[in-house]
Amino acid sequence: IATDHAPHSQEEKSRGLALSSFGIVGIETAFSTMYTYLVKTGIISLEKLIELMAINPRKRFDIPFDNSFTVWNLDKEYIVNSEDFLSKGKATPFENKKLSGECLLTVMGDSIVYRHSDI
């Protein structure tokens, strides 16, 4: 699974198809999209999704398994609104789509790097 996270500014994306920078913002909706369309539909298990998105990339790129983790509310549904993205890029094919699974917390090593406003 690849996200093709390409955080281009609005200016870089507003030059028409031929002149605009290619790519979309994928990282902010990647897990929720895969969870909604693959796990909730029964195509793959949650365990398989975790393997594909977290375990296999660490193995492939020799990223150490440490105490980094994320906490998700898998029951939470939300409508994608690119204006809420933390990335400078706002281009997404999932605008206004309903997705399940909202990230509540991300910890890297000993540091909290993201905390949802509900926590």
Biopython code that builds the backbone (N, CA, C, O; Angstrom):
import numpy as np
from Bio.PDB.StructureBuilder import StructureBuilder

atoms = [
    (1, "ILE", "N", (0.856, -1.167, 0.000)),
    (1, "ILE", "CA", (0.000, 0.000, 0.000)),
    (1, "ILE", "C", (0.898, 1.225, 0.000)),
    (1, "ILE", "O", (1.799, 1.341, 0.831)),
    (2, "ALA", "N", (0.659, 2.120, -0.912)),
    (2, "ALA", "CA", (1.434, 3.359, -0.990)),
    (2, "ALA", "C", (0.473, 4.541, -0.934)),
    (2, "ALA", "O", (-0.639, 4.471, -1.457)),
    (3, "THR", "N", (0.905, 5.617, -0.301)),
    (3, "THR", "CA", (0.016, 6.768, -0.166)),
    (3, "THR", "C", (0.251, 7.838, -1.209)),
    (3, "THR", "O", (-0.637, 8.659, -1.436)),
    (4, "ASP", "N", (1.394, 7.869, -1.848)),
    (4, "ASP", "CA", (1.737, 8.930, -2.794)),
    (4, "ASP", "C", (1.456, 10.291, -2.186)),
    (4, "ASP", "O", (0.855, 11.159, -2.820)),
    (5, "HIS", "N", (1.898, 10.466, -0.950)),
    (5, "HIS", "CA", (1.681, 11.747, -0.281)),
    (5, "HIS", "C", (2.461, 12.823, -1.021)),
    (5, "HIS", "O", (3.692, 12.824, -1.017)),
    (6, "ALA", "N", (1.741, 13.733, -1.653)),
    (6, "ALA", "CA", (2.347, 14.820, -2.420)),
    (6, "ALA", "C", (1.714, 16.130, -1.968)),
    (6, "ALA", "O", (0.713, 16.565, -2.538)),
    (7, "PRO", "N", (2.290, 16.759, -0.951)),
    (7, "PRO", "CA", (1.657, 17.936, -0.351)),
    (7, "PRO", "C", (1.927, 19.231, -1.110)),
    (7, "PRO", "O", (2.642, 20.104, -0.617)),
    (8, "HIS", "N", (1.366, 19.356, -2.291)),
    (8, "HIS", "CA", (1.549, 20.572, -3.079)),
    (8, "HIS", "C", (0.589, 21.661, -2.612)),
    (8, "HIS", "O", (-0.523, 21.385, -2.164)),
    (9, "SER", "N", (1.046, 22.893, -2.728)),
    (9, "SER", "CA", (0.208, 24.027, -2.348)),
    (9, "SER", "C", (-0.937, 24.201, -3.341)),
    (9, "SER", "O", (-0.922, 23.622, -4.428)),
    (10, "GLN", "N", (-1.926, 25.000, -2.960)),
    (10, "GLN", "CA", (-3.060, 25.297, -3.840)),
    (10, "GLN", "C", (-2.569, 25.926, -5.142)),
    (10, "GLN", "O", (-3.081, 25.620, -6.219)),
    (11, "GLU", "N", (-1.583, 26.799, -5.036)),
    (11, "GLU", "CA", (-1.032, 27.439, -6.237)),
    (11, "GLU", "C", (-0.437, 26.401, -7.196)),
    (11, "GLU", "O", (-0.649, 26.475, -8.406)),
    (12, "GLU", "N", (0.306, 25.435, -6.646)),
    (12, "GLU", "CA", (0.929, 24.403, -7.481)),
    (12, "GLU", "C", (-0.107, 23.494, -8.134)),
    (12, "GLU", "O", (0.158, 22.907, -9.183)),
    (13, "LYS", "N", (-1.281, 23.373, -7.524)),
    (13, "LYS", "CA", (-2.323, 22.483, -8.040)),
    (13, "LYS", "C", (-3.354, 23.204, -8.909)),
    (13, "LYS", "O", (-4.248, 22.556, -9.453)),
    (14, "SER", "N", (-3.254, 24.514, -9.052)),
    (14, "SER", "CA", (-4.304, 25.274, -9.751)),
    (14, "SER", "C", (-3.901, 25.738, -11.144)),
    (14, "SER", "O", (-4.484, 26.688, -11.668)),
    (15, "ARG", "N", (-2.933, 25.096, -11.744)),
    (15, "ARG", "CA", (-2.428, 25.506, -13.062)),
    (15, "ARG", "C", (-3.014, 24.684, -14.206)),
    (15, "ARG", "O", (-2.492, 24.723, -15.319)),
    (16, "GLY", "N", (-4.074, 23.951, -13.954)),
    (16, "GLY", "CA", (-4.625, 23.088, -14.987)),
    (16, "GLY", "C", (-3.904, 21.757, -15.016)),
    (16, "GLY", "O", (-2.821, 21.619, -14.448)),
    (17, "LEU", "N", (-4.495, 20.785, -15.671)),
    (17, "LEU", "CA", (-3.958, 19.426, -15.661)),
    (17, "LEU", "C", (-2.532, 19.351, -16.199)),
    (17, "LEU", "O", (-1.696, 18.677, -15.596)),
    (18, "ALA", "N", (-2.230, 20.007, -17.291)),
    (18, "ALA", "CA", (-0.916, 19.894, -17.913)),
    (18, "ALA", "C", (0.197, 20.559, -17.109)),
    (18, "ALA", "O", (1.339, 20.100, -17.156)),
    (19, "LEU", "N", (-0.104, 21.623, -16.374)),
    (19, "LEU", "CA", (0.942, 22.384, -15.700)),
    (19, "LEU", "C", (0.963, 22.222, -14.180)),
    (19, "LEU", "O", (1.902, 22.679, -13.528)),
    (20, "SER", "N", (-0.038, 21.591, -13.616)),
    (20, "SER", "CA", (-0.082, 21.422, -12.164)),
    (20, "SER", "C", (0.859, 20.321, -11.707)),
    (20, "SER", "O", (1.161, 19.390, -12.454)),
    (21, "SER", "N", (1.319, 20.442, -10.467)),
    (21, "SER", "CA", (2.129, 19.384, -9.860)),
    (21, "SER", "C", (1.265, 18.147, -9.674)),
    (21, "SER", "O", (0.111, 18.255, -9.260)),
    (22, "PHE", "N", (1.811, 16.969, -9.977)),
    (22, "PHE", "CA", (1.065, 15.731, -9.858)),
    (22, "PHE", "C", (1.056, 15.234, -8.418)),
    (22, "PHE", "O", (1.933, 15.577, -7.625)),
    (23, "GLY", "N", (0.077, 14.441, -8.097)),
    (23, "GLY", "CA", (0.008, 13.795, -6.798)),
    (23, "GLY", "C", (-1.119, 14.321, -5.942)),
    (23, "GLY", "O", (-1.680, 15.388, -6.191)),
    (24, "ILE", "N", (-1.433, 13.539, -4.924)),
    (24, "ILE", "CA", (-2.499, 13.890, -3.989)),
    (24, "ILE", "C", (-1.968, 13.774, -2.568)),
    (24, "ILE", "O", (-0.880, 13.247, -2.333)),
    (25, "VAL", "N", (-2.744, 14.269, -1.643)),
    (25, "VAL", "CA", (-2.428, 14.075, -0.235)),
    (25, "VAL", "C", (-3.042, 12.733, 0.155)),
    (25, "VAL", "O", (-4.264, 12.585, 0.153)),
    (26, "GLY", "N", (-2.204, 11.760, 0.488)),
    (26, "GLY", "CA", (-2.700, 10.436, 0.795)),
    (26, "GLY", "C", (-2.530, 10.017, 2.239)),
    (26, "GLY", "O", (-3.277, 9.173, 2.733)),
    (27, "ILE", "N", (-1.573, 10.585, 2.909)),
    (27, "ILE", "CA", (-1.213, 10.098, 4.238)),
    (27, "ILE", "C", (-2.322, 10.337, 5.264)),
    (27, "ILE", "O", (-2.492, 9.526, 6.175)),
    (28, "GLU", "N", (-3.074, 11.420, 5.140)),
    (28, "GLU", "CA", (-4.064, 11.756, 6.168)),
    (28, "GLU", "C", (-5.336, 10.917, 6.076)),
    (28, "GLU", "O", (-6.112, 10.866, 7.030)),
    (29, "THR", "N", (-5.552, 10.266, 4.949)),
    (29, "THR", "CA", (-6.748, 9.432, 4.799)),
    (29, "THR", "C", (-6.413, 7.965, 4.517)),
    (29, "THR", "O", (-7.319, 7.150, 4.344)),
    (30, "ALA", "N", (-5.135, 7.626, 4.471)),
    (30, "ALA", "CA", (-4.724, 6.283, 4.044)),
    (30, "ALA", "C", (-5.337, 5.172, 4.887)),
    (30, "ALA", "O", (-5.984, 4.271, 4.353)),
    (31, "PHE", "N", (-5.136, 5.233, 6.202)),
    (31, "PHE", "CA", (-5.652, 4.143, 7.030)),
    (31, "PHE", "C", (-7.176, 4.091, 6.976)),
    (31, "PHE", "O", (-7.752, 3.019, 6.792)),
    (32, "SER", "N", (-7.820, 5.219, 7.131)),
    (32, "SER", "CA", (-9.286, 5.245, 7.144)),
    (32, "SER", "C", (-9.870, 4.760, 5.824)),
    (32, "SER", "O", (-10.888, 4.068, 5.808)),
    (33, "THR", "N", (-9.232, 5.119, 4.724)),
    (33, "THR", "CA", (-9.704, 4.665, 3.410)),
    (33, "THR", "C", (-9.583, 3.154, 3.289)),
    (33, "THR", "O", (-10.526, 2.482, 2.873)),
    (34, "MET", "N", (-8.421, 2.621, 3.653)),
    (34, "MET", "CA", (-8.207, 1.173, 3.579)),
    (34, "MET", "C", (-9.134, 0.434, 4.550)),
    (34, "MET", "O", (-9.685, -0.616, 4.221)),
    (35, "TYR", "N", (-9.294, 0.994, 5.742)),
    (35, "TYR", "CA", (-10.174, 0.368, 6.729)),
    (35, "TYR", "C", (-11.618, 0.350, 6.231)),
    (35, "TYR", "O", (-12.296, -0.674, 6.325)),
    (36, "THR", "N", (-12.088, 1.472, 5.704)),
    (36, "THR", "CA", (-13.469, 1.583, 5.227)),
    (36, "THR", "C", (-13.740, 0.664, 4.045)),
    (36, "THR", "O", (-14.730, -0.067, 4.035)),
    (37, "TYR", "N", (-12.858, 0.702, 3.046)),
    (37, "TYR", "CA", (-13.132, 0.001, 1.788)),
    (37, "TYR", "C", (-12.578, -1.420, 1.717)),
    (37, "TYR", "O", (-12.995, -2.190, 0.851)),
    (38, "LEU", "N", (-11.654, -1.788, 2.598)),
    (38, "LEU", "CA", (-11.117, -3.149, 2.560)),
    (38, "LEU", "C", (-11.497, -3.982, 3.783)),
    (38, "LEU", "O", (-11.908, -5.133, 3.639)),
    (39, "VAL", "N", (-11.367, -3.418, 4.978)),
    (39, "VAL", "CA", (-11.651, -4.184, 6.190)),
    (39, "VAL", "C", (-13.150, -4.265, 6.449)),
    (39, "VAL", "O", (-13.681, -5.358, 6.644)),
    (40, "LYS", "N", (-13.832, -3.141, 6.455)),
    (40, "LYS", "CA", (-15.264, -3.147, 6.771)),
    (40, "LYS", "C", (-16.085, -3.910, 5.737)),
    (40, "LYS", "O", (-17.175, -4.391, 6.050)),
    (41, "THR", "N", (-15.585, -4.026, 4.522)),
    (41, "THR", "CA", (-16.286, -4.779, 3.473)),
    (41, "THR", "C", (-15.923, -6.255, 3.477)),
    (41, "THR", "O", (-16.497, -7.040, 2.722)),
    (42, "GLY", "N", (-14.958, -6.642, 4.337)),
    (42, "GLY", "CA", (-14.592, -8.051, 4.448)),
    (42, "GLY", "C", (-13.565, -8.522, 3.445)),
    (42, "GLY", "O", (-13.316, -9.724, 3.350)),
    (43, "ILE", "N", (-12.960, -7.621, 2.692)),
    (43, "ILE", "CA", (-11.965, -8.033, 1.703)),
    (43, "ILE", "C", (-10.694, -8.520, 2.389)),
    (43, "ILE", "O", (-10.118, -9.533, 1.990)),
    (44, "ILE", "N", (-10.253, -7.795, 3.427)),
    (44, "ILE", "CA", (-9.103, -8.231, 4.223)),
    (44, "ILE", "C", (-9.443, -8.023, 5.699)),
    (44, "ILE", "O", (-10.391, -7.316, 6.038)),
    (45, "SER", "N", (-8.658, -8.646, 6.560)),
    (45, "SER", "CA", (-8.849, -8.482, 8.005)),
    (45, "SER", "C", (-8.107, -7.242, 8.503)),
    (45, "SER", "O", (-7.224, -6.720, 7.823)),
    (46, "LEU", "N", (-8.475, -6.782, 9.687)),
    (46, "LEU", "CA", (-7.760, -5.676, 10.304)),
    (46, "LEU", "C", (-6.298, -6.053, 10.524)),
    (46, "LEU", "O", (-5.409, -5.222, 10.338)),
    (47, "GLU", "N", (-6.049, -7.284, 10.912)),
    (47, "GLU", "CA", (-4.685, -7.745, 11.130)),
    (47, "GLU", "C", (-3.863, -7.658, 9.841)),
    (47, "GLU", "O", (-2.693, -7.276, 9.870)),
    (48, "LYS", "N", (-4.478, -8.013, 8.718)),
    (48, "LYS", "CA", (-3.790, -7.931, 7.426)),
    (48, "LYS", "C", (-3.497, -6.476, 7.067)),
    (48, "LYS", "O", (-2.418, -6.172, 6.556)),
    (49, "LEU", "N", (-4.440, -5.578, 7.326)),
    (49, "LEU", "CA", (-4.215, -4.160, 7.041)),
    (49, "LEU", "C", (-3.035, -3.622, 7.859)),
    (49, "LEU", "O", (-2.197, -2.887, 7.336)),
    (50, "ILE", "N", (-2.975, -3.988, 9.126)),
    (50, "ILE", "CA", (-1.865, -3.567, 9.979)),
    (50, "ILE", "C", (-0.545, -4.117, 9.447)),
    (50, "ILE", "O", (0.469, -3.420, 9.434)),
    (51, "GLU", "N", (-0.571, -5.360, 9.013)),
    (51, "GLU", "CA", (0.628, -5.962, 8.423)),
    (51, "GLU", "C", (1.070, -5.172, 7.183)),
    (51, "GLU", "O", (2.252, -4.867, 7.026)),
    (52, "LEU", "N", (0.118, -4.846, 6.312)),
    (52, "LEU", "CA", (0.439, -4.148, 5.071)),
    (52, "LEU", "C", (0.903, -2.711, 5.287)),
    (52, "LEU", "O", (1.785, -2.225, 4.580)),
    (53, "MET", "N", (0.306, -2.033, 6.266)),
    (53, "MET", "CA", (0.596, -0.610, 6.439)),
    (53, "MET", "C", (1.656, -0.300, 7.494)),
    (53, "MET", "O", (2.241, 0.783, 7.475)),
    (54, "ALA", "N", (1.910, -1.220, 8.403)),
    (54, "ALA", "CA", (2.837, -0.917, 9.498)),
    (54, "ALA", "C", (3.995, -1.906, 9.599)),
    (54, "ALA", "O", (5.152, -1.497, 9.695)),
    (55, "ILE", "N", (3.697, -3.179, 9.579)),
    (55, "ILE", "CA", (4.737, -4.182, 9.799)),
    (55, "ILE", "C", (5.624, -4.356, 8.569)),
    (55, "ILE", "O", (6.848, -4.274, 8.672)),
    (56, "ASN", "N", (5.018, -4.594, 7.407)),
    (56, "ASN", "CA", (5.820, -4.832, 6.196)),
    (56, "ASN", "C", (6.716, -3.658, 5.811)),
    (56, "ASN", "O", (7.868, -3.893, 5.447)),
    (57, "PRO", "N", (6.253, -2.403, 5.869)),
    (57, "PRO", "CA", (7.168, -1.294, 5.541)),
    (57, "PRO", "C", (8.361, -1.218, 6.502)),
    (57, "PRO", "O", (9.473, -0.892, 6.086)),
    (58, "ARG", "N", (8.131, -1.516, 7.775)),
    (58, "ARG", "CA", (9.247, -1.508, 8.728)),
    (58, "ARG", "C", (10.275, -2.581, 8.360)),
    (58, "ARG", "O", (11.482, -2.345, 8.405)),
    (59, "LYS", "N", (9.777, -3.750, 8.002)),
    (59, "LYS", "CA", (10.688, -4.821, 7.594)),
    (59, "LYS", "C", (11.420, -4.447, 6.306)),
    (59, "LYS", "O", (12.636, -4.613, 6.209)),
    (60, "ARG", "N", (10.690, -3.950, 5.333)),
    (60, "ARG", "CA", (11.267, -3.647, 4.019)),
    (60, "ARG", "C", (12.354, -2.581, 4.092)),
    (60, "ARG", "O", (13.377, -2.680, 3.414)),
    (61, "PHE", "N", (12.128, -1.564, 4.915)),
    (61, "PHE", "CA", (13.065, -0.441, 4.982)),
    (61, "PHE", "C", (13.913, -0.432, 6.255)),
    (61, "PHE", "O", (14.512, 0.583, 6.609)),
    (62, "ASP", "N", (13.953, -1.574, 6.934)),
    (62, "ASP", "CA", (14.766, -1.731, 8.152)),
    (62, "ASP", "C", (14.503, -0.623, 9.177)),
    (62, "ASP", "O", (15.438, -0.069, 9.755)),
    (63, "ILE", "N", (13.241, -0.311, 9.393)),
    (63, "ILE", "CA", (12.847, 0.658, 10.415)),
    (63, "ILE", "C", (12.655, -0.120, 11.707)),
    (63, "ILE", "O", (11.861, -1.060, 11.745)),
    (64, "PRO", "N", (13.359, 0.250, 12.756)),
    (64, "PRO", "CA", (13.278, -0.540, 13.987)),
    (64, "PRO", "C", (11.871, -0.567, 14.586)),
    (64, "PRO", "O", (11.130, 0.414, 14.521)),
    (65, "PHE", "N", (11.528, -1.696, 15.161)),
    (65, "PHE", "CA", (10.286, -1.820, 15.916)),
    (65, "PHE", "C", (10.570, -1.281, 17.310)),
    (65, "PHE", "O", (11.267, -1.919, 18.098)),
    (66, "ASP", "N", (10.028, -0.105, 17.614)),
    (66, "ASP", "CA", (10.248, 0.495, 18.923)),
    (66, "ASP", "C", (8.892, 0.697, 19.600)),
    (66, "ASP", "O", (7.935, -0.013, 19.293)),
    (67, "ASN", "N", (8.810, 1.634, 20.491)),
    (67, "ASN", "CA", (7.542, 1.834, 21.192)),
    (67, "ASN", "C", (6.674, 2.906, 20.533)),
    (67, "ASN", "O", (5.870, 3.544, 21.212)),
    (68, "SER", "N", (6.822, 3.115, 19.224)),
    (68, "SER", "CA", (5.952, 4.018, 18.474)),
    (68, "SER", "C", (4.626, 3.321, 18.190)),
    (68, "SER", "O", (4.590, 2.121, 17.918)),
    (69, "PHE", "N", (3.536, 4.086, 18.257)),
    (69, "PHE", "CA", (2.219, 3.500, 18.021)),
    (69, "PHE", "C", (1.194, 4.590, 17.737)),
    (69, "PHE", "O", (1.447, 5.776, 17.954)),
    (70, "THR", "N", (0.029, 4.162, 17.246)),
    (70, "THR", "CA", (-1.114, 5.057, 17.066)),
    (70, "THR", "C", (-2.322, 4.451, 17.756)),
    (70, "THR", "O", (-2.407, 3.236, 17.934)),
    (71, "VAL", "N", (-3.247, 5.303, 18.139)),
    (71, "VAL", "CA", (-4.505, 4.883, 18.747)),
    (71, "VAL", "C", (-5.619, 5.374, 17.835)),
    (71, "VAL", "O", (-5.659, 6.546, 17.458)),
    (72, "TRP", "N", (-6.522, 4.463, 17.486)),
    (72, "TRP", "CA", (-7.612, 4.771, 16.548)),
    (72, "TRP", "C", (-8.963, 4.500, 17.183)),
    (72, "TRP", "O", (-9.105, 3.581, 17.990)),
    (73, "ASN", "N", (-9.940, 5.288, 16.824)),
    (73, "ASN", "CA", (-11.338, 4.995, 17.119)),
    (73, "ASN", "C", (-11.925, 4.453, 15.822)),
    (73, "ASN", "O", (-12.287, 5.219, 14.929)),
    (74, "LEU", "N", (-12.016, 3.130, 15.723)),
    (74, "LEU", "CA", (-12.470, 2.496, 14.485)),
    (74, "LEU", "C", (-13.961, 2.692, 14.235)),
    (74, "LEU", "O", (-14.419, 2.542, 13.102)),
    (75, "ASP", "N", (-14.716, 3.020, 15.261)),
    (75, "ASP", "CA", (-16.155, 3.235, 15.109)),
    (75, "ASP", "C", (-16.497, 4.649, 14.661)),
    (75, "ASP", "O", (-17.621, 4.905, 14.229)),
    (76, "LYS", "N", (-15.551, 5.561, 14.758)),
    (76, "LYS", "CA", (-15.807, 6.958, 14.424)),
    (76, "LYS", "C", (-15.870, 7.140, 12.911)),
    (76, "LYS", "O", (-14.927, 6.807, 12.194)),
    (77, "GLU", "N", (-16.990, 7.671, 12.440)),
    (77, "GLU", "CA", (-17.123, 8.019, 11.031)),
    (77, "GLU", "C", (-16.943, 9.526, 10.892)),
    (77, "GLU", "O", (-17.333, 10.299, 11.766)),
    (78, "TYR", "N", (-16.352, 9.918, 9.788)),
    (78, "TYR", "CA", (-16.179, 11.346, 9.532)),
    (78, "TYR", "C", (-16.235, 11.597, 8.031)),
    (78, "TYR", "O", (-16.022, 10.692, 7.224)),
    (79, "ILE", "N", (-16.522, 12.825, 7.681)),
    (79, "ILE", "CA", (-16.541, 13.251, 6.284)),
    (79, "ILE", "C", (-15.202, 13.929, 6.006)),
    (79, "ILE", "O", (-14.791, 14.824, 6.745)),
    (80, "VAL", "N", (-14.527, 13.506, 4.946)),
    (80, "VAL", "CA", (-13.233, 14.086, 4.594)),
    (80, "VAL", "C", (-13.434, 15.543, 4.180)),
    (80, "VAL", "O", (-14.223, 15.856, 3.289)),
    (81, "ASN", "N", (-12.703, 16.410, 4.849)),
    (81, "ASN", "CA", (-12.698, 17.830, 4.545)),
    (81, "ASN", "C", (-11.238, 18.244, 4.481)),
    (81, "ASN", "O", (-10.575, 18.356, 5.512)),
    (82, "SER", "N", (-10.737, 18.470, 3.278)),
    (82, "SER", "CA", (-9.309, 18.748, 3.113)),
    (82, "SER", "C", (-8.870, 20.019, 3.831)),
    (82, "SER", "O", (-7.680, 20.200, 4.090)),
    (83, "GLU", "N", (-9.802, 20.893, 4.153)),
    (83, "GLU", "CA", (-9.439, 22.097, 4.908)),
    (83, "GLU", "C", (-8.976, 21.741, 6.323)),
    (83, "GLU", "O", (-8.301, 22.538, 6.974)),
    (84, "ASP", "N", (-9.340, 20.545, 6.800)),
    (84, "ASP", "CA", (-8.906, 20.095, 8.118)),
    (84, "ASP", "C", (-7.543, 19.402, 8.094)),
    (84, "ASP", "O", (-6.990, 19.099, 9.152)),
    (85, "PHE", "N", (-6.992, 19.144, 6.898)),
    (85, "PHE", "CA", (-5.702, 18.459, 6.799)),
    (85, "PHE", "C", (-4.611, 19.286, 7.458)),
    (85, "PHE", "O", (-4.621, 20.514, 7.381)),
    (86, "LEU", "N", (-3.682, 18.619, 8.099)),
    (86, "LEU", "CA", (-2.524, 19.287, 8.675)),
    (86, "LEU", "C", (-1.473, 19.569, 7.604)),
    (86, "LEU", "O", (-0.647, 20.468, 7.766)),
    (87, "SER", "N", (-1.500, 18.814, 6.522)),
    (87, "SER", "CA", (-0.566, 18.998, 5.418)),
    (87, "SER", "C", (-0.886, 20.293, 4.671)),
    (87, "SER", "O", (-2.025, 20.759, 4.682)),
    (88, "LYS", "N", (0.134, 20.872, 4.021)),
    (88, "LYS", "CA", (-0.127, 22.050, 3.193)),
    (88, "LYS", "C", (-0.919, 21.663, 1.949)),
    (88, "LYS", "O", (-1.618, 22.495, 1.371)),
    (89, "GLY", "N", (-0.812, 20.417, 1.543)),
    (89, "GLY", "CA", (-1.566, 19.945, 0.387)),
    (89, "GLY", "C", (-3.019, 19.670, 0.741)),
    (89, "GLY", "O", (-3.316, 19.182, 1.832)),
    (90, "LYS", "N", (-3.909, 19.979, -0.167)),
    (90, "LYS", "CA", (-5.341, 19.778, 0.066)),
    (90, "LYS", "C", (-5.982, 18.919, -1.020)),
    (90, "LYS", "O", (-7.174, 18.621, -0.944)),
    (91, "ALA", "N", (-5.203, 18.514, -2.035)),
    (91, "ALA", "CA", (-5.741, 17.752, -3.163)),
    (91, "ALA", "C", (-6.015, 16.310, -2.736)),
    (91, "ALA", "O", (-5.089, 15.571, -2.401)),
    (92, "THR", "N", (-7.277, 15.916, -2.748)),
    (92, "THR", "CA", (-7.644, 14.547, -2.392)),
    (92, "THR", "C", (-8.858, 14.104, -3.196)),
    (92, "THR", "O", (-9.797, 14.878, -3.376)),
    (93, "PRO", "N", (-8.848, 12.872, -3.678)),
    (93, "PRO", "CA", (-10.041, 12.358, -4.363)),
    (93, "PRO", "C", (-11.130, 11.932, -3.379)),
    (93, "PRO", "O", (-12.215, 11.525, -3.793)),
    (94, "PHE", "N", (-10.848, 12.022, -2.091)),
    (94, "PHE", "CA", (-11.791, 11.567, -1.072)),
    (94, "PHE", "C", (-12.575, 12.704, -0.424)),
    (94, "PHE", "O", (-13.278, 12.486, 0.563)),
    (95, "GLU", "N", (-12.462, 13.905, -0.964)),
    (95, "GLU", "CA", (-13.204, 15.047, -0.433)),
    (95, "GLU", "C", (-14.693, 14.699, -0.335)),
    (95, "GLU", "O", (-15.289, 14.207, -1.293)),
    (96, "ASN", "N", (-15.277, 14.958, 0.823)),
    (96, "ASN", "CA", (-16.698, 14.727, 1.122)),
    (96, "ASN", "C", (-17.099, 13.256, 1.202)),
    (96, "ASN", "O", (-18.289, 12.952, 1.269)),
    (97, "LYS", "N", (-16.137, 12.344, 1.196)),
    (97, "LYS", "CA", (-16.443, 10.920, 1.377)),
    (97, "LYS", "C", (-16.536, 10.616, 2.864)),
    (97, "LYS", "O", (-15.812, 11.204, 3.669)),
    (98, "LYS", "N", (-17.426, 9.699, 3.231)),
    (98, "LYS", "CA", (-17.540, 9.260, 4.615)),
    (98, "LYS", "C", (-16.588, 8.091, 4.840)),
    (98, "LYS", "O", (-16.664, 7.079, 4.143)),
    (99, "LEU", "N", (-15.697, 8.232, 5.810)),
    (99, "LEU", "CA", (-14.738, 7.187, 6.143)),
    (99, "LEU", "C", (-14.890, 6.796, 7.604)),
    (99, "LEU", "O", (-15.376, 7.577, 8.423)),
    (100, "SER", "N", (-14.473, 5.593, 7.915)),
    (100, "SER", "CA", (-14.471, 5.099, 9.297)),
    (100, "SER", "C", (-13.044, 4.971, 9.785)),
    (100, "SER", "O", (-12.138, 4.606, 9.035)),
    (101, "GLY", "N", (-12.865, 5.278, 11.057)),
    (101, "GLY", "CA", (-11.545, 5.152, 11.670)),
    (101, "GLY", "C", (-10.863, 6.496, 11.764)),
    (101, "GLY", "O", (-10.414, 7.052, 10.762)),
    (102, "GLU", "N", (-10.789, 7.013, 12.978)),
    (102, "GLU", "CA", (-10.178, 8.325, 13.183)),
    (102, "GLU", "C", (-8.989, 8.188, 14.120)),
    (102, "GLU", "O", (-9.087, 7.576, 15.184)),
    (103, "CYS", "N", (-7.871, 8.762, 13.712)),
    (103, "CYS", "CA", (-6.660, 8.722, 14.533)),
    (103, "CYS", "C", (-6.835, 9.647, 15.724)),
    (103, "CYS", "O", (-7.182, 10.819, 15.572)),
    (104, "LEU", "N", (-6.589, 9.104, 16.916)),
    (104, "LEU", "CA", (-6.707, 9.889, 18.137)),
    (104, "LEU", "C", (-5.353, 10.307, 18.688)),
    (104, "LEU", "O", (-5.223, 11.368, 19.299)),
    (105, "LEU", "N", (-4.335, 9.460, 18.467)),
    (105, "LEU", "CA", (-3.043, 9.726, 19.074)),
    (105, "LEU", "C", (-1.945, 9.029, 18.272)),
    (105, "LEU", "O", (-2.107, 7.889, 17.835)),
    (106, "THR", "N", (-0.833, 9.725, 18.086)),
    (106, "THR", "CA", (0.349, 9.123, 17.468)),
    (106, "THR", "C", (1.544, 9.404, 18.363)),
    (106, "THR", "O", (1.822, 10.552, 18.712)),
    (107, "VAL", "N", (2.255, 8.326, 18.732)),
    (107, "VAL", "CA", (3.431, 8.424, 19.586)),
    (107, "VAL", "C", (4.615, 7.863, 18.810)),
    (107, "VAL", "O", (4.561, 6.752, 18.283)),
    (108, "MET", "N", (5.681, 8.649, 18.748)),
    (108, "MET", "CA", (6.927, 8.190, 18.120)),
    (108, "MET", "C", (7.998, 8.193, 19.194)),
    (108, "MET", "O", (8.366, 9.242, 19.723)),
    (109, "GLY", "N", (8.494, 6.999, 19.511)),
    (109, "GLY", "CA", (9.467, 6.894, 20.586)),
    (109, "GLY", "C", (8.813, 7.312, 21.899)),
    (109, "GLY", "O", (7.841, 6.701, 22.341)),
    (110, "ASP", "N", (9.343, 8.336, 22.502)),
    (110, "ASP", "CA", (8.799, 8.823, 23.768)),
    (110, "ASP", "C", (8.004, 10.120, 23.604)),
    (110, "ASP", "O", (7.652, 10.761, 24.593)),
    (111, "SER", "N", (7.719, 10.507, 22.355)),
    (111, "SER", "CA", (7.058, 11.796, 22.116)),
    (111, "SER", "C", (5.691, 11.643, 21.470)),
    (111, "SER", "O", (5.514, 10.860, 20.536)),
    (112, "ILE", "N", (4.728, 12.398, 21.978)),
    (112, "ILE", "CA", (3.431, 12.491, 21.312)),
    (112, "ILE", "C", (3.586, 13.474, 20.167)),
    (112, "ILE", "O", (3.894, 14.645, 20.387)),
    (113, "VAL", "N", (3.371, 12.996, 18.931)),
    (113, "VAL", "CA", (3.530, 13.859, 17.767)),
    (113, "VAL", "C", (2.184, 14.298, 17.187)),
    (113, "VAL", "O", (2.125, 15.224, 16.378)),
    (114, "TYR", "N", (1.114, 13.636, 17.602)),
    (114, "TYR", "CA", (-0.233, 14.061, 17.213)),
    (114, "TYR", "C", (-1.197, 13.660, 18.300)),
    (114, "TYR", "O", (-1.160, 12.536, 18.801)),
    (115, "ARG", "N", (-2.065, 14.593, 18.665)),
    (115, "ARG", "CA", (-3.124, 14.326, 19.627)),
    (115, "ARG", "C", (-4.404, 14.970, 19.092)),
    (115, "ARG", "O", (-4.448, 16.177, 18.855)),
    (116, "HIS", "N", (-5.440, 14.157, 18.905)),
    (116, "HIS", "CA", (-6.722, 14.665, 18.427)),
    (116, "HIS", "C", (-7.303, 15.604, 19.469)),
    (116, "HIS", "O", (-7.073, 15.429, 20.665)),
    (117, "SER", "N", (-8.036, 16.573, 19.029)),
    (117, "SER", "CA", (-8.609, 17.571, 19.949)),
    (117, "SER", "C", (-9.592, 16.972, 20.943)),
    (117, "SER", "O", (-9.872, 17.587, 21.972)),
    (118, "ASP", "N", (-10.130, 15.767, 20.656)),
    (118, "ASP", "CA", (-11.068, 15.118, 21.571)),
    (118, "ASP", "C", (-10.369, 14.465, 22.762)),
    (118, "ASP", "O", (-11.041, 14.019, 23.692)),
    (119, "ILE", "N", (-9.046, 14.400, 22.754)),
    (119, "ILE", "CA", (-8.320, 13.743, 23.850)),
    (119, "ILE", "C", (-7.812, 14.800, 24.822)),
    (119, "ILE", "O", (-7.173, 14.465, 25.820)),
]
sb = StructureBuilder()
sb.init_structure("model")
sb.init_model(0)
sb.init_chain("A")
sb.init_seg("    ")
for serial, (resi, resn, name, xyz) in enumerate(atoms, 1):
    if name == "N":
        sb.init_residue(resn, " ", resi, " ")
    sb.init_atom(name, np.array(xyz, "f"), 0.0, 1.0, " ", f" {name:<3s}", serial, name[0])
structure = sb.get_structure()
